Each structure stands twice: as C-alpha cells, then as structure tokens.
Amino acid sequence: MTIHPDILAYNAAQAAADRAICDALSKAIDRHLKGAECKIWHRHPVWFLDGNPNVGYCKLKDCIRLMFWSGRSFDEPG
C-alpha cells in the first residue's frame, strides 16, 4: 500500500532527526499492516484496520510517540 501524501507531508515537516524516525515508522507500519488504510487522524498519522485505528505516531515536544489502539496484543513471550 502507498503511504498517504498527507503522512509524507507530516513527516517532511519534522526536524531532520524526527523526520528520520517518522519515515522509518511509516515504512515499517505500512509494510507490516498489509491492507491497512492510513491517513492523518486528529492531526497525526494513523493506520486503520476494518475502520478501527490500530497504530500511529505523533510528535511530542522532545520525542516521537508510537501509539496503539483497539486492544491489539503482541504475540511474543514476556
């Protein structure tokens, strides 16, 4: 799936170090959530499965926050 142009613009608007993180996150999320819809939602990049927000990220004052929704669990020990 192609990353939405608004998300690319969001990433491009960040400072260089933050932009690198945002670009890496958007590519990884898009690669691993096959068939997800992505768009800017509440001013932040978010990926949706079946119309429900699942993962996104946002720029905070001093970091990039990775966010998860919908009670998704991780399939890893510990």
RAJO-V814899 format. One record per residue. RES is the residue in three letters. PSI is psi in whole degrees, -180 to 180 (NA if undefined). BURIAL is 1 if it has 9 or more other C-alpha atoms within 8 Angstrom, else 0. Layout:
RES_PSI_BURIAL ; RES_PSI_BURIAL
This chain:
MET_149_0 ; THR_137_0 ; ILE_132_1 ; HIS_138_0 ; PRO_-32_0 ; ASP_-33_0 ; ILE_-40_1 ; LEU_-40_1 ; ALA_-40_0 ; TYR_-49_1 ; ASN_-44_1 ; ALA_-25_0 ; ALA_-8_0 ; GLN_159_1 ; ALA_158_0 ; ALA_-50_0 ; ALA_-43_0 ; ASP_-36_1 ; ARG_-41_1 ; ALA_-41_0 ; ILE_-48_1 ; CYS_-42_1 ; ASP_-43_1 ; ALA_-43_0 ; LEU_-47_1 ; SER_-40_1 ; LYS_-44_1 ; ALA_-45_0 ; ILE_-47_1 ; ASP_-38_1 ; ARG_-38_0 ; HIS_-17_0 ; LEU_71_0 ; LYS_131_0 ; GLY_2_0 ; ALA_146_1 ; GLU_135_0 ; CYS_144_1 ; LYS_171_1 ; ILE_126_1 ; TRP_123_0 ; HIS_42_0 ; ARG_13_0 ; HIS_150_1 ; PRO_129_1 ; VAL_143_1 ; TRP_136_1 ; PHE_140_1 ; LEU_127_1 ; ASP_38_0 ; GLY_0_0 ; ASN_135_0 ; PRO_137_1 ; ASN_-47_1 ; VAL_148_1 ; GLY_-175_1 ; TYR_160_1 ; CYS_151_1 ; LYS_122_1 ; LEU_180_0 ; LYS_-44_0 ; ASP_15_0 ; CYS_175_0 ; ILE_127_1 ; ARG_128_0 ; LEU_129_0 ; MET_143_0 ; PHE_146_1 ; TRP_179_0 ; SER_22_0 ; GLY_22_0 ; ARG_139_0 ; SER_162_0 ; PHE_141_0 ; ASP_54_0 ; GLU_147_0 ; PRO_143_0 ; GLY_NA_0
